[in-house]
Amino acid sequence: MTTIDNSKIFLDGIFGDATVTVAAETTLKPGTILGLNSSGKLVAYSTDLDNGYTPATEDDPAVQAYTSEPTYILAQTLTNDDESDAVDFDMVRVFESGNVDAAKVIFAKDDDATDPQVLAKLKNNGFNLVNVEQMA
């Protein structure tokens, strides 16, 4: 077990930039798992759409069915204050692969955090969730 600073999410790995779609009236925090939806938009990943979000419209790309595995982990905060539309944020910093503090990873659906299939997908996509001893 490793001891590190409480605030550190990403222990080591590769970062990149991507375009992320954020649903109306939503804030995504660093550590949020991202995946592609059926429209090819990178959004907060979930194994289902029942995560408490009510879409502004039926075709809101931020809530359409997911078609891929968890792809990235968000490395910055994104806030969409628009009351009715999803917004695309360009040049967003994302974590592409490497070691990440398991306690700081954020799932849109709480059950995904312990779902063996989701955890296996994260590992297969290059993410190593590390249990880190937090300093007081």
C-alpha positions as YAML, in Angstrom:
chain: A
units: angstrom
residues:
- id: 1
  name: MET
  ca: [0.00, 0.00, 0.00]
- id: 2
  name: THR
  ca: [1.27, 3.48, -0.92]
- id: 3
  name: THR
  ca: [0.91, 6.68, 1.08]
- id: 4
  name: ILE
  ca: [0.35, 9.88, -0.89]
- id: 5
  name: ASP
  ca: [-1.16, 13.35, -0.65]
- id: 6
  name: ASN
  ca: [-4.94, 13.19, -0.06]
- id: 7
  name: SER
  ca: [-5.66, 15.44, -3.02]
- id: 8
  name: LYS
  ca: [-3.90, 13.37, -5.68]
- id: 9
  name: ILE
  ca: [-6.20, 11.39, -7.99]
- id: 10
  name: PHE
  ca: [-3.78, 10.38, -10.75]
- id: 11
  name: LEU
  ca: [-0.66, 8.62, -9.51]
- id: 12
  name: ASP
  ca: [1.11, 8.20, -12.86]
- id: 13
  name: GLY
  ca: [0.07, 7.71, -16.43]
- id: 14
  name: ILE
  ca: [-0.78, 9.39, -19.71]
- id: 15
  name: PHE
  ca: [-2.95, 12.47, -20.21]
- id: 16
  name: GLY
  ca: [-4.55, 13.81, -23.37]
- id: 17
  name: ASP
  ca: [-7.24, 16.21, -24.56]
- id: 18
  name: ALA
  ca: [-10.75, 15.41, -25.77]
- id: 19
  name: THR
  ca: [-14.16, 16.95, -26.41]
- id: 20
  name: VAL
  ca: [-16.59, 16.11, -23.60]
- id: 21
  name: THR
  ca: [-20.37, 16.59, -23.67]
- id: 22
  name: VAL
  ca: [-21.91, 17.65, -20.36]
- id: 23
  name: ALA
  ca: [-25.66, 17.34, -19.77]
- id: 24
  name: ALA
  ca: [-27.74, 20.42, -18.91]
- id: 25
  name: GLU
  ca: [-27.33, 21.70, -15.34]
- id: 26
  name: THR
  ca: [-24.55, 19.22, -14.60]
- id: 27
  name: THR
  ca: [-21.08, 19.45, -13.07]
- id: 28
  name: LEU
  ca: [-18.52, 16.72, -13.72]
- id: 29
  name: LYS
  ca: [-15.59, 16.55, -11.31]
- id: 30
  name: PRO
  ca: [-12.05, 15.23, -11.75]
- id: 31
  name: GLY
  ca: [-12.08, 11.45, -11.47]
- id: 32
  name: THR
  ca: [-15.35, 11.01, -13.40]
- id: 33
  name: ILE
  ca: [-15.29, 7.97, -15.69]
- id: 34
  name: LEU
  ca: [-16.06, 8.90, -19.32]
- id: 35
  name: GLY
  ca: [-17.32, 6.77, -22.21]
- id: 36
  name: LEU
  ca: [-18.84, 7.17, -25.66]
- id: 37
  name: ASN
  ca: [-22.61, 7.22, -26.10]
- id: 38
  name: SER
  ca: [-24.50, 5.99, -29.17]
- id: 39
  name: SER
  ca: [-24.00, 9.38, -30.86]
- id: 40
  name: GLY
  ca: [-20.24, 9.13, -30.47]
- id: 41
  name: LYS
  ca: [-20.19, 11.82, -27.79]
- id: 42
  name: LEU
  ca: [-17.84, 11.46, -24.83]
- id: 43
  name: VAL
  ca: [-19.99, 11.71, -21.69]
- id: 44
  name: ALA
  ca: [-20.07, 10.55, -18.06]
- id: 45
  name: TYR
  ca: [-20.00, 6.75, -18.35]
- id: 46
  name: SER
  ca: [-22.77, 4.64, -16.84]
- id: 47
  name: THR
  ca: [-24.03, 1.13, -17.42]
- id: 48
  name: ASP
  ca: [-27.57, 2.48, -17.65]
- id: 49
  name: LEU
  ca: [-29.41, 5.74, -18.00]
- id: 50
  name: ASP
  ca: [-31.12, 5.63, -14.59]
- id: 51
  name: ASN
  ca: [-28.62, 7.86, -12.80]
- id: 52
  name: GLY
  ca: [-30.95, 10.63, -11.66]
- id: 53
  name: TYR
  ca: [-30.55, 12.81, -14.75]
- id: 54
  name: THR
  ca: [-33.67, 14.01, -16.55]
- id: 55
  name: PRO
  ca: [-32.92, 14.82, -20.19]
- id: 56
  name: ALA
  ca: [-33.87, 18.24, -21.53]
- id: 57
  name: THR
  ca: [-35.03, 16.59, -24.76]
- id: 58
  name: GLU
  ca: [-35.53, 13.01, -25.92]
- id: 59
  name: ASP
  ca: [-32.52, 13.23, -28.23]
- id: 60
  name: ASP
  ca: [-30.20, 14.80, -25.65]
- id: 61
  name: PRO
  ca: [-26.84, 13.21, -26.61]
- id: 62
  name: ALA
  ca: [-25.70, 13.16, -22.99]
- id: 63
  name: VAL
  ca: [-28.24, 10.47, -22.08]
- id: 64
  name: GLN
  ca: [-28.50, 8.22, -25.13]
- id: 65
  name: ALA
  ca: [-27.54, 4.56, -24.79]
- id: 66
  name: TYR
  ca: [-23.87, 3.82, -24.24]
- id: 67
  name: THR
  ca: [-22.06, 1.78, -26.85]
- id: 68
  name: SER
  ca: [-18.52, 1.55, -25.53]
- id: 69
  name: GLU
  ca: [-16.40, 0.75, -22.53]
- id: 70
  name: PRO
  ca: [-15.07, 3.36, -20.12]
- id: 71
  name: THR
  ca: [-12.63, 5.31, -22.26]
- id: 72
  name: TYR
  ca: [-11.09, 8.12, -20.17]
- id: 73
  name: ILE
  ca: [-11.12, 9.60, -16.69]
- id: 74
  name: LEU
  ca: [-11.85, 13.33, -16.44]
- id: 75
  name: ALA
  ca: [-8.91, 15.36, -15.09]
- id: 76
  name: GLN
  ca: [-10.65, 18.72, -14.56]
- id: 77
  name: THR
  ca: [-13.99, 20.15, -13.44]
- id: 78
  name: LEU
  ca: [-16.62, 20.87, -16.12]
- id: 79
  name: THR
  ca: [-19.82, 22.77, -15.35]
- id: 80
  name: ASN
  ca: [-22.75, 23.22, -17.72]
- id: 81
  name: ASP
  ca: [-25.08, 25.89, -16.30]
- id: 82
  name: ASP
  ca: [-27.42, 25.77, -19.31]
- id: 83
  name: GLU
  ca: [-30.89, 24.79, -18.13]
- id: 84
  name: SER
  ca: [-31.96, 22.97, -21.28]
- id: 85
  name: ASP
  ca: [-29.08, 21.85, -23.52]
- id: 86
  name: ALA
  ca: [-26.03, 19.64, -23.30]
- id: 87
  name: VAL
  ca: [-22.80, 21.51, -24.05]
- id: 88
  name: ASP
  ca: [-19.61, 20.27, -25.76]
- id: 89
  name: PHE
  ca: [-16.38, 21.34, -24.05]
- id: 90
  name: ASP
  ca: [-13.30, 21.24, -26.32]
- id: 91
  name: MET
  ca: [-9.70, 20.60, -25.27]
- id: 92
  name: VAL
  ca: [-10.67, 18.98, -21.98]
- id: 93
  name: ARG
  ca: [-7.85, 17.32, -20.02]
- id: 94
  name: VAL
  ca: [-8.47, 13.58, -19.63]
- id: 95
  name: PHE
  ca: [-6.48, 10.69, -18.18]
- id: 96
  name: GLU
  ca: [-5.92, 8.07, -20.89]
- id: 97
  name: SER
  ca: [-4.24, 5.27, -18.92]
- id: 98
  name: GLY
  ca: [-2.21, 4.56, -15.82]
- id: 99
  name: ASN
  ca: [-2.54, 4.33, -12.05]
- id: 100
  name: VAL
  ca: [-5.41, 6.15, -10.37]
- id: 101
  name: ASP
  ca: [-6.55, 6.32, -6.72]
- id: 102
  name: ALA
  ca: [-9.54, 3.94, -6.61]
- id: 103
  name: ALA
  ca: [-11.21, 5.95, -3.82]
- id: 104
  name: LYS
  ca: [-11.28, 9.10, -5.98]
- id: 105
  name: VAL
  ca: [-12.84, 7.62, -9.11]
- id: 106
  name: ILE
  ca: [-16.39, 8.91, -9.71]
- id: 107
  name: PHE
  ca: [-19.10, 6.83, -11.38]
- id: 108
  name: ALA
  ca: [-22.37, 8.30, -12.70]
- id: 109
  name: LYS
  ca: [-24.11, 5.21, -11.30]
- id: 110
  name: ASP
  ca: [-22.97, 4.24, -7.78]
- id: 111
  name: ASP
  ca: [-23.39, 0.50, -8.44]
- id: 112
  name: ASP
  ca: [-20.79, 0.68, -11.22]
- id: 113
  name: ALA
  ca: [-18.07, 1.26, -8.61]
- id: 114
  name: THR
  ca: [-18.35, -2.36, -7.46]
- id: 115
  name: ASP
  ca: [-19.54, -3.99, -10.69]
- id: 116
  name: PRO
  ca: [-16.89, -6.61, -11.62]
- id: 117
  name: GLN
  ca: [-17.61, -6.15, -15.35]
- id: 118
  name: VAL
  ca: [-17.09, -2.38, -15.18]
- id: 119
  name: LEU
  ca: [-13.91, -2.77, -13.13]
- id: 120
  name: ALA
  ca: [-12.61, -5.35, -15.62]
- id: 121
  name: LYS
  ca: [-13.34, -2.95, -18.50]
- id: 122
  name: LEU
  ca: [-11.41, -0.20, -16.74]
- id: 123
  name: LYS
  ca: [-8.44, -2.54, -16.30]
- id: 124
  name: ASN
  ca: [-8.65, -3.73, -19.93]
- id: 125
  name: ASN
  ca: [-8.56, -0.09, -21.06]
- id: 126
  name: GLY
  ca: [-5.31, 0.59, -19.20]
- id: 127
  name: PHE
  ca: [-6.56, 1.93, -15.87]
- id: 128
  name: ASN
  ca: [-5.08, 0.45, -12.71]
- id: 129
  name: LEU
  ca: [-7.24, 1.36, -9.70]
- id: 130
  name: VAL
  ca: [-4.87, 1.55, -6.74]
- id: 131
  name: ASN
  ca: [-5.96, 1.42, -3.10]
- id: 132
  name: VAL
  ca: [-4.07, 4.28, -1.49]
- id: 133
  name: GLU
  ca: [-3.55, 4.81, 2.23]
- id: 134
  name: GLN
  ca: [-4.63, 8.40, 2.88]
- id: 135
  name: MET
  ca: [-2.62, 10.66, 5.15]
- id: 136
  name: ALA
  ca: [-4.45, 12.39, 8.00]
...
